[in-house]
Amino acid sequence: MLSHPVKTARTGPKRPINLSLNAEVLDAAKALGLNVSQACERHLTELVRAEQMKRWQVEHADFVAAYNASVRDAELPLDAWRTF
């Protein structure tokens, strides 16, 4: 897992790359005036964040389960003052 969160298009530096895309989809996107670079970057950012979240959950599953068990068994420290 990455040790840092993904920077957004507004904050991270940009780097040119070569990318192969379906020609028909690319032509349609250009005809609609869509910014292909921004669209690809947004979707890739979403994919990276989802994968980071999934890996964090797997990596920390034991801790989360232990914490939930301790709360279930011993209740929350201020549970007596809860109004809901």
TORBA-801493 format. One record per atom (N, C-alpha, C, O, CB): residue in three letters; residue number from 1; x, y, z; atom name. Coordinates in Angstrom, 3 decimals, padded with zeros to 6 digits. Glycine has a CB too. Example, Ala and Ser with C-alpha at 12.3 -4.5 7.8 and 13.67 -1.06 7.14 Angstrom:
# residues 2
<Ala, 1, <013.190, -005.690, 007.800>, N>
<Ala, 1, <012.300, -004.500, 007.800>, CA>
<Ala, 1, <013.200, -003.300, 007.800>, C>
<Ala, 1, <014.236, -003.319, 008.465>, O>
<Ala, 1, <011.308, -004.473, 009.046>, CB>
<Ser, 2, <012.850, -002.250, 007.080>, N>
<Ser, 2, <013.670, -001.060, 007.140>, CA>
<Ser, 2, <012.900, 000.030, 007.870>, C>
<Ser, 2, <013.409, 001.138, 008.039>, O>
<Ser, 2, <014.084, -000.598, 005.725>, CB>
***
This chain:
# residues 84
<Met, 1, <000.840, -001.182, 000.000>, N>
<Met, 1, <000.000, 000.000, 000.000>, CA>
<Met, 1, <000.885, 001.245, 000.000>, C>
<Met, 1, <001.975, 001.252, 000.571>, O>
<Met, 1, <-000.955, -000.002, 001.219>, CB>
<Leu, 2, <000.401, 002.277, -000.640>, N>
<Leu, 2, <001.146, 003.525, -000.649>, CA>
<Leu, 2, <001.165, 004.123, 000.745>, C>
<Leu, 2, <000.184, 004.029, 001.482>, O>
<Leu, 2, <000.541, 004.515, -001.654>, CB>
<Ser, 3, <002.265, 004.728, 001.098>, N>
<Ser, 3, <002.382, 005.305, 002.433>, CA>
<Ser, 3, <001.810, 006.708, 002.507>, C>
<Ser, 3, <001.793, 007.310, 003.581>, O>
<Ser, 3, <003.823, 005.323, 002.864>, CB>
<His, 4, <001.349, 007.233, 001.404>, N>
<His, 4, <000.792, 008.588, 001.390>, CA>
<His, 4, <-000.464, 008.596, 000.535>, C>
<His, 4, <-000.593, 007.784, -000.380>, O>
<His, 4, <001.828, 009.621, 000.855>, CB>
<Pro, 5, <-001.392, 009.504, 000.821>, N>
<Pro, 5, <-002.608, 009.570, 000.018>, CA>
<Pro, 5, <-002.307, 010.084, -001.385>, C>
<Pro, 5, <-001.303, 010.758, -001.614>, O>
<Pro, 5, <-003.649, 010.465, 000.696>, CB>
<Val, 6, <-003.178, 009.760, -002.297>, N>
<Val, 6, <-003.016, 010.208, -003.679>, CA>
<Val, 6, <-003.317, 011.693, -003.763>, C>
<Val, 6, <-004.318, 012.167, -003.225>, O>
<Val, 6, <-003.937, 009.409, -004.636>, CB>
<Lys, 7, <-002.444, 012.422, -004.442>, N>
<Lys, 7, <-002.698, 013.843, -004.653>, CA>
<Lys, 7, <-003.707, 013.995, -005.776>, C>
<Lys, 7, <-003.759, 013.174, -006.692>, O>
<Lys, 7, <-001.385, 014.609, -004.978>, CB>
<Thr, 8, <-004.489, 015.022, -005.703>, N>
<Thr, 8, <-005.486, 015.274, -006.735>, CA>
<Thr, 8, <-004.855, 016.001, -007.907>, C>
<Thr, 8, <-003.704, 016.434, -007.842>, O>
<Thr, 8, <-006.659, 016.083, -006.173>, CB>
<Ala, 9, <-005.617, 016.129, -008.970>, N>
<Ala, 9, <-005.125, 016.790, -010.175>, CA>
<Ala, 9, <-004.685, 018.221, -009.894>, C>
<Ala, 9, <-003.805, 018.749, -010.573>, O>
<Ala, 9, <-006.197, 016.782, -011.252>, CB>
<Arg, 10, <-005.290, 018.842, -008.904>, N>
<Arg, 10, <-004.958, 020.231, -008.604>, CA>
<Arg, 10, <-003.667, 020.371, -007.811>, C>
<Arg, 10, <-003.016, 021.414, -007.877>, O>
<Arg, 10, <-006.086, 020.874, -007.844>, CB>
<Thr, 11, <-003.285, 019.347, -007.065>, N>
<Thr, 11, <-002.138, 019.505, -006.180>, CA>
<Thr, 11, <-000.900, 018.748, -006.625>, C>
<Thr, 11, <000.209, 019.124, -006.247>, O>
<Thr, 11, <-002.504, 019.068, -004.817>, CB>
<Gly, 12, <-001.052, 017.705, -007.407>, N>
<Gly, 12, <000.097, 016.878, -007.762>, CA>
<Gly, 12, <000.762, 017.336, -009.043>, C>
<Gly, 12, <000.120, 017.923, -009.914>, O>
<Gly, 12, <-000.323, 015.440, -007.899>, CB>
<Pro, 13, <002.048, 017.065, -009.152>, N>
<Pro, 13, <002.740, 017.393, -010.399>, CA>
<Pro, 13, <002.263, 016.474, -011.524>, C>
<Pro, 13, <001.823, 015.355, -011.261>, O>
<Pro, 13, <004.274, 017.276, -010.219>, CB>
<Lys, 14, <002.344, 016.921, -012.732>, N>
<Lys, 14, <001.913, 016.142, -013.892>, CA>
<Lys, 14, <003.132, 015.593, -014.629>, C>
<Lys, 14, <004.212, 016.184, -014.625>, O>
<Lys, 14, <001.046, 017.006, -014.844>, CB>
<Arg, 15, <002.913, 014.431, -015.264>, N>
<Arg, 15, <003.981, 013.804, -016.036>, CA>
<Arg, 15, <003.366, 013.264, -017.322>, C>
<Arg, 15, <002.345, 012.579, -017.271>, O>
<Arg, 15, <004.693, 012.663, -015.219>, CB>
<Pro, 16, <003.956, 013.554, -018.456>, N>
<Pro, 16, <003.416, 013.039, -019.711>, CA>
<Pro, 16, <003.665, 011.531, -019.819>, C>
<Pro, 16, <004.719, 011.032, -019.424>, O>
<Pro, 16, <004.045, 013.777, -020.916>, CB>
<Ile, 17, <002.667, 010.813, -020.366>, N>
<Ile, 17, <002.803, 009.375, -020.578>, CA>
<Ile, 17, <002.200, 009.010, -021.924>, C>
<Ile, 17, <001.461, 009.799, -022.513>, O>
<Ile, 17, <002.124, 008.573, -019.437>, CB>
<Asn, 18, <002.511, 007.829, -022.405>, N>
<Asn, 18, <001.857, 007.283, -023.591>, CA>
<Asn, 18, <000.746, 006.369, -023.118>, C>
<Asn, 18, <000.940, 005.571, -022.202>, O>
<Asn, 18, <002.868, 006.519, -024.515>, CB>
<Leu, 19, <-000.418, 006.482, -023.738>, N>
<Leu, 19, <-001.583, 005.730, -023.311>, CA>
<Leu, 19, <-002.337, 005.257, -024.539>, C>
<Leu, 19, <-002.575, 006.037, -025.461>, O>
<Leu, 19, <-002.493, 006.580, -022.395>, CB>
<Ser, 20, <-002.713, 003.993, -024.562>, N>
<Ser, 20, <-003.496, 003.454, -025.674>, CA>
<Ser, 20, <-004.948, 003.335, -025.245>, C>
<Ser, 20, <-005.259, 002.719, -024.225>, O>
<Ser, 20, <-002.943, 002.076, -026.136>, CB>
<Leu, 21, <-005.834, 003.931, -026.034>, N>
<Leu, 21, <-007.262, 003.907, -025.743>, CA>
<Leu, 21, <-008.017, 003.423, -026.972>, C>
<Leu, 21, <-007.513, 003.499, -028.092>, O>
<Leu, 21, <-007.764, 005.304, -025.306>, CB>
<Asn, 22, <-009.224, 002.929, -026.754>, N>
<Asn, 22, <-010.091, 002.526, -027.834>, CA>
<Asn, 22, <-010.332, 003.739, -028.730>, C>
<Asn, 22, <-010.755, 004.791, -028.251>, O>
<Asn, 22, <-011.428, 001.943, -027.293>, CB>
<Ala, 23, <-010.065, 003.597, -030.032>, N>
<Ala, 23, <-010.137, 004.726, -030.964>, CA>
<Ala, 23, <-011.544, 005.308, -031.054>, C>
<Ala, 23, <-011.706, 006.527, -031.113>, O>
<Ala, 23, <-009.676, 004.291, -032.345>, CB>
<Glu, 24, <-012.566, 004.446, -031.064>, N>
<Glu, 24, <-013.934, 004.946, -031.183>, CA>
<Glu, 24, <-014.335, 005.749, -029.946>, C>
<Glu, 24, <-014.985, 006.789, -030.058>, O>
<Glu, 24, <-014.909, 003.782, -031.395>, CB>
<Val, 25, <-013.951, 005.268, -028.788>, N>
<Val, 25, <-014.283, 005.973, -027.551>, CA>
<Val, 25, <-013.531, 007.299, -027.500>, C>
<Val, 25, <-014.093, 008.321, -027.105>, O>
<Val, 25, <-013.943, 005.105, -026.310>, CB>
<Leu, 26, <-012.280, 007.282, -027.896>, N>
<Leu, 26, <-011.481, 008.511, -027.900>, CA>
<Leu, 26, <-012.075, 009.537, -028.860>, C>
<Leu, 26, <-012.184, 010.715, -028.521>, O>
<Leu, 26, <-010.023, 008.207, -028.286>, CB>
<Asp, 27, <-012.458, 009.092, -030.057>, N>
<Asp, 27, <-013.066, 010.001, -031.033>, CA>
<Asp, 27, <-014.374, 010.589, -030.498>, C>
<Asp, 27, <-014.631, 011.782, -030.659>, O>
<Asp, 27, <-013.322, 009.267, -032.361>, CB>
<Ala, 28, <-015.198, 009.754, -029.863>, N>
<Ala, 28, <-016.463, 010.233, -029.307>, CA>
<Ala, 28, <-016.210, 011.248, -028.192>, C>
<Ala, 28, <-016.899, 012.265, -028.107>, O>
<Ala, 28, <-017.300, 009.052, -028.776>, CB>
<Ala, 29, <-015.233, 010.974, -027.347>, N>
<Ala, 29, <-014.915, 011.898, -026.260>, CA>
<Ala, 29, <-014.462, 013.245, -026.806>, C>
<Ala, 29, <-014.886, 014.296, -026.325>, O>
<Ala, 29, <-013.833, 011.307, -025.352>, CB>
<Lys, 30, <-013.606, 013.205, -027.803>, N>
<Lys, 30, <-013.139, 014.462, -028.404>, CA>
<Lys, 30, <-014.289, 015.211, -029.075>, C>
<Lys, 30, <-014.369, 016.436, -028.984>, O>
<Lys, 30, <-012.023, 014.186, -029.428>, CB>
<Ala, 31, <-015.181, 014.477, -029.749>, N>
<Ala, 31, <-016.323, 015.108, -030.411>, CA>
<Ala, 31, <-017.250, 015.767, -029.393>, C>
<Ala, 31, <-017.906, 016.763, -029.698>, O>
<Ala, 31, <-017.099, 014.074, -031.239>, CB>
<Leu, 32, <-017.303, 015.210, -028.187>, N>
<Leu, 32, <-018.137, 015.785, -027.127>, CA>
<Leu, 32, <-017.422, 016.893, -026.359>, C>
<Leu, 32, <-018.002, 017.508, -025.464>, O>
<Leu, 32, <-018.569, 014.698, -026.163>, CB>
<Gly, 33, <-016.180, 017.141, -026.706>, N>
<Gly, 33, <-015.424, 018.193, -026.036>, CA>
<Gly, 33, <-014.923, 017.799, -024.656>, C>
<Gly, 33, <-014.628, 018.664, -023.831>, O>
<Gly, 33, <-016.264, 019.416, -025.921>, CB>
<Leu, 34, <-014.824, 016.494, -024.400>, N>
<Leu, 34, <-014.341, 016.042, -023.093>, CA>
<Leu, 34, <-012.822, 016.124, -023.031>, C>
<Leu, 34, <-012.138, 015.876, -024.024>, O>
<Leu, 34, <-014.808, 014.601, -022.808>, CB>
<Asn, 35, <-012.310, 016.468, -021.885>, N>
<Asn, 35, <-010.871, 016.497, -021.667>, CA>
<Asn, 35, <-010.455, 015.083, -021.259>, C>
<Asn, 35, <-010.686, 014.659, -020.127>, O>
<Asn, 35, <-010.465, 017.567, -020.571>, CB>
<Val, 36, <-009.848, 014.373, -022.184>, N>
<Val, 36, <-009.504, 012.965, -021.977>, CA>
<Val, 36, <-008.485, 012.809, -020.858>, C>
<Val, 36, <-008.585, 011.876, -020.061>, O>
<Val, 36, <-008.959, 012.350, -023.270>, CB>
<Ser, 37, <-007.519, 013.696, -020.785>, N>
<Ser, 37, <-006.514, 013.603, -019.721>, CA>
<Ser, 37, <-007.158, 013.735, -018.345>, C>
<Ser, 37, <-006.854, 012.961, -017.437>, O>
<Ser, 37, <-005.440, 014.685, -019.903>, CB>
<Gln, 38, <-008.047, 014.713, -018.190>, N>
<Gln, 38, <-008.725, 014.902, -016.909>, CA>
<Gln, 38, <-009.617, 013.718, -016.574>, C>
<Gln, 38, <-009.663, 013.278, -015.425>, O>
<Gln, 38, <-009.550, 016.183, -016.929>, CB>
<Ala, 39, <-010.325, 013.200, -017.568>, N>
<Ala, 39, <-011.216, 012.064, -017.330>, CA>
<Ala, 39, <-010.412, 010.842, -016.896>, C>
<Ala, 39, <-010.788, 010.156, -015.945>, O>
<Ala, 39, <-012.039, 011.743, -018.597>, CB>
<Cys, 40, <-009.323, 010.572, -017.578>, N>
<Cys, 40, <-008.474, 009.429, -017.219>, CA>
<Cys, 40, <-007.887, 009.614, -015.823>, C>
<Cys, 40, <-007.855, 008.674, -015.029>, O>
<Cys, 40, <-007.341, 009.249, -018.251>, CB>
<Glu, 41, <-007.429, 010.810, -015.530>, N>
<Glu, 41, <-006.827, 011.081, -014.226>, CA>
<Glu, 41, <-007.854, 010.935, -013.097>, C>
<Glu, 41, <-007.550, 010.357, -012.054>, O>
<Glu, 41, <-006.219, 012.492, -014.206>, CB>
<Arg, 42, <-009.065, 011.456, -013.304>, N>
<Arg, 42, <-010.114, 011.322, -012.282>, CA>
<Arg, 42, <-010.437, 009.859, -012.012>, C>
<Arg, 42, <-010.523, 009.435, -010.859>, O>
<Arg, 42, <-011.385, 012.063, -012.717>, CB>
<His, 43, <-010.614, 009.096, -013.082>, N>
<His, 43, <-010.961, 007.687, -012.908>, CA>
<His, 43, <-009.807, 006.914, -012.271>, C>
<His, 43, <-010.031, 006.084, -011.390>, O>
<His, 43, <-011.338, 007.058, -014.259>, CB>
<Leu, 44, <-008.594, 007.175, -012.703>, N>
<Leu, 44, <-007.433, 006.491, -012.121>, CA>
<Leu, 44, <-007.283, 006.844, -010.645>, C>
<Leu, 44, <-006.942, 005.983, -009.834>, O>
<Leu, 44, <-006.146, 006.860, -012.886>, CB>
<Thr, 45, <-007.535, 008.100, -010.291>, N>
<Thr, 45, <-007.483, 008.514, -008.885>, CA>
<Thr, 45, <-008.514, 007.741, -008.063>, C>
<Thr, 45, <-008.213, 007.283, -006.961>, O>
<Thr, 45, <-007.729, 010.038, -008.755>, CB>
<Glu, 46, <-009.723, 007.595, -008.596>, N>
<Glu, 46, <-010.758, 006.824, -007.895>, CA>
<Glu, 46, <-010.340, 005.367, -007.718>, C>
<Glu, 46, <-010.530, 004.791, -006.647>, O>
<Glu, 46, <-012.089, 006.896, -008.660>, CB>
<Leu, 47, <-009.773, 004.772, -008.761>, N>
<Leu, 47, <-009.329, 003.379, -008.681>, CA>
<Leu, 47, <-008.221, 003.205, -007.648>, C>
<Leu, 47, <-008.230, 002.246, -006.876>, O>
<Leu, 47, <-008.844, 002.897, -010.047>, CB>
<Val, 48, <-007.268, 004.135, -007.634>, N>
<Val, 48, <-006.159, 004.056, -006.678>, CA>
<Val, 48, <-006.679, 004.197, -005.254>, C>
<Val, 48, <-006.284, 003.432, -004.374>, O>
<Val, 48, <-005.104, 005.144, -006.973>, CB>
<Arg, 49, <-007.552, 005.158, -005.019>, N>
<Arg, 49, <-008.105, 005.351, -003.670>, CA>
<Arg, 49, <-008.893, 004.129, -003.211>, C>
<Arg, 49, <-008.786, 003.724, -002.053>, O>
<Arg, 49, <-009.007, 006.593, -003.634>, CB>
<Ala, 50, <-009.681, 003.538, -004.104>, N>
<Ala, 50, <-010.453, 002.342, -003.750>, CA>
<Ala, 50, <-009.519, 001.186, -003.402>, C>
<Ala, 50, <-009.760, 000.457, -002.440>, O>
<Ala, 50, <-011.392, 001.939, -004.907>, CB>
<Glu, 51, <-008.469, 001.022, -004.175>, N>
<Glu, 51, <-007.513, -000.058, -003.902>, CA>
<Glu, 51, <-006.760, 000.194, -002.604>, C>
<Glu, 51, <-006.519, -000.738, -001.837>, O>
<Glu, 51, <-006.520, -000.204, -005.064>, CB>
<Gln, 52, <-006.386, 001.448, -002.350>, N>
<Gln, 52, <-005.730, 001.773, -001.081>, CA>
<Gln, 52, <-006.641, 001.461, 000.098>, C>
<Gln, 52, <-006.195, 000.911, 001.105>, O>
<Gln, 52, <-005.319, 003.252, -001.051>, CB>
<Met, 53, <-007.925, 001.813, -000.028>, N>
<Met, 53, <-008.867, 001.553, 001.052>, CA>
<Met, 53, <-009.013, 000.050, 001.284>, C>
<Met, 53, <-009.009, -000.415, 002.423>, O>
<Met, 53, <-010.234, 002.183, 000.738>, CB>
<Lys, 54, <-009.141, -000.698, 000.196>, N>
<Lys, 54, <-009.280, -002.144, 000.307>, CA>
<Lys, 54, <-008.061, -002.750, 001.003>, C>
<Lys, 54, <-008.200, -003.583, 001.899>, O>
<Lys, 54, <-009.471, -002.773, -001.082>, CB>
<Arg, 55, <-006.885, -002.334, 000.592>, N>
<Arg, 55, <-005.654, -002.871, 001.203>, CA>
<Arg, 55, <-005.521, -002.455, 002.658>, C>
<Arg, 55, <-005.049, -003.242, 003.479>, O>
<Arg, 55, <-004.424, -002.404, 000.424>, CB>
<Trp, 56, <-005.932, -001.219, 003.002>, N>
<Trp, 56, <-005.887, -000.773, 004.400>, CA>
<Trp, 56, <-006.805, -001.648, 005.235>, C>
<Trp, 56, <-006.438, -002.080, 006.328>, O>
<Trp, 56, <-006.295, 000.725, 004.528>, CB>
<Gln, 57, <-007.996, -001.909, 004.719>, N>
<Gln, 57, <-008.953, -002.735, 005.455>, CA>
<Gln, 57, <-008.408, -004.135, 005.690>, C>
<Gln, 57, <-008.566, -004.684, 006.781>, O>
<Gln, 57, <-010.280, -002.812, 004.704>, CB>
<Val, 58, <-007.772, -004.720, 004.687>, N>
<Val, 58, <-007.174, -006.054, 004.850>, CA>
<Val, 58, <-006.029, -005.999, 005.853>, C>
<Val, 58, <-005.925, -006.854, 006.733>, O>
<Val, 58, <-006.669, -006.601, 003.490>, CB>
<Glu, 59, <-005.177, -004.999, 005.720>, N>
<Glu, 59, <-004.002, -004.857, 006.587>, CA>
<Glu, 59, <-004.389, -004.639, 008.050>, C>
<Glu, 59, <-003.684, -005.100, 008.948>, O>
<Glu, 59, <-003.138, -003.697, 006.109>, CB>
<His, 60, <-005.496, -003.945, 008.299>, N>
<His, 60, <-005.886, -003.600, 009.661>, CA>
<His, 60, <-007.104, -004.383, 010.166>, C>
<His, 60, <-007.681, -004.031, 011.195>, O>
<His, 60, <-006.172, -002.129, 009.738>, CB>
<Ala, 61, <-007.493, -005.428, 009.458>, N>
<Ala, 61, <-008.692, -006.192, 009.824>, CA>
<Ala, 61, <-008.592, -006.770, 011.232>, C>
<Ala, 61, <-009.574, -006.755, 011.974>, O>
<Ala, 61, <-008.925, -007.319, 008.822>, CB>
<Asp, 62, <-007.421, -007.280, 011.610>, N>
<Asp, 62, <-007.263, -007.866, 012.945>, CA>
<Asp, 62, <-007.455, -006.820, 014.037>, C>
<Asp, 62, <-008.116, -007.085, 015.041>, O>
<Asp, 62, <-005.883, -008.513, 013.082>, CB>
<Phe, 63, <-006.882, -005.634, 013.845>, N>
<Phe, 63, <-007.021, -004.574, 014.829>, CA>
<Phe, 63, <-008.481, -004.138, 014.954>, C>
<Phe, 63, <-008.991, -003.976, 016.063>, O>
<Phe, 63, <-006.140, -003.381, 014.453>, CB>
<Val, 64, <-009.151, -003.949, 013.812>, N>
<Val, 64, <-010.544, -003.509, 013.836>, CA>
<Val, 64, <-011.417, -004.556, 014.531>, C>
<Val, 64, <-012.292, -004.211, 015.325>, O>
<Val, 64, <-011.056, -003.245, 012.401>, CB>
<Ala, 65, <-011.181, -005.810, 014.235>, N>
<Ala, 65, <-011.965, -006.878, 014.879>, CA>
<Ala, 65, <-011.708, -006.907, 016.384>, C>
<Ala, 65, <-012.644, -007.072, 017.166>, O>
<Ala, 65, <-011.623, -008.252, 014.259>, CB>
<Ala, 66, <-010.451, -006.748, 016.796>, N>
<Ala, 66, <-010.125, -006.743, 018.225>, CA>
<Ala, 66, <-010.749, -005.541, 018.921>, C>
<Ala, 66, <-011.268, -005.670, 020.029>, O>
<Ala, 66, <-008.602, -006.738, 018.429>, CB>
<Tyr, 67, <-010.705, -004.389, 018.293>, N>
<Tyr, 67, <-011.311, -003.190, 018.880>, CA>
<Tyr, 67, <-012.822, -003.366, 019.016>, C>
<Tyr, 67, <-013.397, -003.067, 020.063>, O>
<Tyr, 67, <-010.995, -001.946, 018.022>, CB>
<Asn, 68, <-013.458, -003.852, 017.952>, N>
<Asn, 68, <-014.911, -004.066, 018.006>, CA>
<Asn, 68, <-015.278, -005.067, 019.093>, C>
<Asn, 68, <-016.290, -004.898, 019.773>, O>
<Asn, 68, <-015.433, -004.554, 016.648>, CB>
<Ala, 69, <-014.469, -006.103, 019.262>, N>
<Ala, 69, <-014.732, -007.089, 020.311>, CA>
<Ala, 69, <-014.580, -006.464, 021.689>, C>
<Ala, 69, <-015.369, -006.752, 022.589>, O>
<Ala, 69, <-013.791, -008.291, 020.169>, CB>
<Ser, 70, <-013.572, -005.611, 021.867>, N>
<Ser, 70, <-013.384, -004.974, 023.171>, CA>
<Ser, 70, <-014.528, -004.019, 023.488>, C>
<Ser, 70, <-014.948, -003.926, 024.641>, O>
<Ser, 70, <-012.052, -004.224, 023.211>, CB>
<Val, 71, <-015.032, -003.315, 022.497>, N>
<Val, 71, <-016.174, -002.420, 022.708>, CA>
<Val, 71, <-017.415, -003.246, 023.024>, C>
<Val, 71, <-018.193, -002.887, 023.908>, O>
<Val, 71, <-016.419, -001.523, 021.461>, CB>
<Arg, 72, <-017.599, -004.339, 022.314>, N>
<Arg, 72, <-018.761, -005.196, 022.547>, CA>
<Arg, 72, <-018.724, -005.801, 023.953>, C>
<Arg, 72, <-019.754, -005.880, 024.622>, O>
<Arg, 72, <-018.821, -006.313, 021.493>, CB>
<Asp, 73, <-017.541, -006.227, 024.399>, N>
<Asp, 73, <-017.403, -006.900, 025.693>, CA>
<Asp, 73, <-017.355, -005.936, 026.869>, C>
<Asp, 73, <-017.913, -006.228, 027.927>, O>
<Asp, 73, <-016.163, -007.745, 025.697>, CB>
<Ala, 74, <-016.700, -004.797, 026.703>, N>
<Ala, 74, <-016.493, -003.881, 027.826>, CA>
<Ala, 74, <-017.279, -002.585, 027.692>, C>
<Ala, 74, <-017.255, -001.760, 028.606>, O>
<Ala, 74, <-015.031, -003.563, 027.959>, CB>
<Glu, 75, <-017.961, -002.389, 026.600>, N>
<Glu, 75, <-018.693, -001.171, 026.290>, CA>
<Glu, 75, <-017.740, 000.016, 026.145>, C>
<Glu, 75, <-016.542, -000.095, 026.404>, O>
<Glu, 75, <-019.735, -000.888, 027.375>, CB>
<Leu, 76, <-018.283, 001.119, 025.738>, N>
<Leu, 76, <-017.481, 002.331, 025.568>, CA>
<Leu, 76, <-017.245, 002.989, 026.927>, C>
<Leu, 76, <-018.084, 002.879, 027.821>, O>
<Leu, 76, <-018.177, 003.322, 024.595>, CB>
<Pro, 77, <-016.107, 003.675, 027.089>, N>
<Pro, 77, <-015.785, 004.275, 028.394>, CA>
<Pro, 77, <-016.847, 005.239, 028.919>, C>
<Pro, 77, <-017.081, 005.281, 030.127>, O>
<Pro, 77, <-014.479, 005.001, 028.298>, CB>
<Leu, 78, <-017.480, 005.994, 028.072>, N>
<Leu, 78, <-018.467, 006.991, 028.502>, CA>
<Leu, 78, <-019.889, 006.552, 028.165>, C>
<Leu, 78, <-020.786, 007.386, 028.043>, O>
<Leu, 78, <-018.174, 008.345, 027.850>, CB>
<Asp, 79, <-020.091, 005.270, 028.017>, N>
<Asp, 79, <-021.385, 004.735, 027.604>, CA>
<Asp, 79, <-022.515, 005.107, 028.569>, C>
<Asp, 79, <-023.656, 005.281, 028.143>, O>
<Asp, 79, <-021.298, 003.229, 027.480>, CB>
<Ala, 80, <-022.215, 005.228, 029.834>, N>
<Ala, 80, <-023.244, 005.534, 030.831>, CA>
<Ala, 80, <-023.850, 006.924, 030.611>, C>
<Ala, 80, <-024.986, 007.165, 031.019>, O>
<Ala, 80, <-022.654, 005.440, 032.241>, CB>
<Trp, 81, <-023.132, 007.818, 029.991>, N>
<Trp, 81, <-023.607, 009.197, 029.773>, CA>
<Trp, 81, <-024.169, 009.420, 028.381>, C>
<Trp, 81, <-024.533, 010.543, 028.033>, O>
<Trp, 81, <-022.482, 010.173, 030.012>, CB>
<Arg, 82, <-024.243, 008.374, 027.585>, N>
<Arg, 82, <-024.792, 008.506, 026.246>, CA>
<Arg, 82, <-026.282, 008.767, 026.292>, C>
<Arg, 82, <-026.991, 008.145, 027.084>, O>
<Arg, 82, <-024.505, 007.261, 025.430>, CB>
<Thr, 83, <-026.775, 009.677, 025.458>, N>
<Thr, 83, <-028.201, 010.021, 025.474>, CA>
<Thr, 83, <-028.941, 009.403, 024.285>, C>
<Thr, 83, <-030.115, 009.708, 024.075>, O>
<Thr, 83, <-028.380, 011.545, 025.465>, CB>
<Phe, 84, <-028.308, 008.578, 023.533>, N>
<Phe, 84, <-028.981, 007.941, 022.384>, CA>
<Phe, 84, <-028.835, 006.453, 022.445>, C>
<Phe, 84, <-029.333, 005.747, 021.567>, O>
<Phe, 84, <-028.424, 008.457, 021.060>, CB>
***
